[in-house]
Amino acid sequence: MRQLSAWLPVGVLAILAVTALHGTIESAPDATGYALLAVAATAGVHRAFGRRTILGVGIGTAVHVVLVSAL
């Protein structure tokens, strides 16, 4: 059970990243770079702040929204 609790957040983030990138590439190919930056921000926050999944997803989402809205 301990292994599951260690790998589950990583799996959730991976599924979220793949889904977000796939949707972005199909609907707005010019925003793919922004989505990749948001995924990188999510992974960076997740690793830097002790694997806090909600914080990583929240900041990654905010980065993506700001980038897409700004340009």
N, C-alpha and C positions, 0 to 999 in steps of 0.2 A: 504494500500500500504506500510505503514511503517513496518508492520509485515513481508511482503514478502521480503523487502530489508534486514531485519535482519536474516531471515532464509535461503535465497537463497544461500549465500556463504557456509553455513554449508552443505546444500544439495548437492552442487556441489562437495565439498570435500569428502563427504560420498560416492557419486557415483564413484568418482575417486579412492578412497581407495578400495572399493569393486572390481572394475574392475581390478585394479593393482594386488590385492591379488589373485583374481581368475586366472588371466593369469599367474602369477608367480607359483602358486601351481600346475597348470596343466603342464606348460612347464619345470619348474626347481624346483622340490620340495625341493631340498637342499638349495635354496636361499629364502625360505619362511621367515626365521628369518631376513634376510636383508630387505625384503619388509616390514615386521612389524616395524623394526627400522625406515625405511624411512617414514612410515605412522605416527609413533610417533613423528618424527622430524617435519613433516608437521603440525601436530596438535599443537605441542608445539610452533613452530614459529608463527602459526596463532593466538594462544592465547596470546603469549608474546608480539607481536608487533602490537597490536591493530587491529586484524582481517584483516590483509593484505593478501588476498588470493593469489595473484600472488607471493608474497615473500615466503609464506609457500610452495606453490607448487614447486617453483623453488629450494628452499633449500632441500625439500624432494626428489625431482628428483636427485639433485646433490648427496645427501647422498646415494641414492640407486645405482647410477652409480659408485660412488667411491667404495662402499662395494662390488658390484658384480665384478668390474674390478680388485680389489685388491686380491680377493680370488677366 
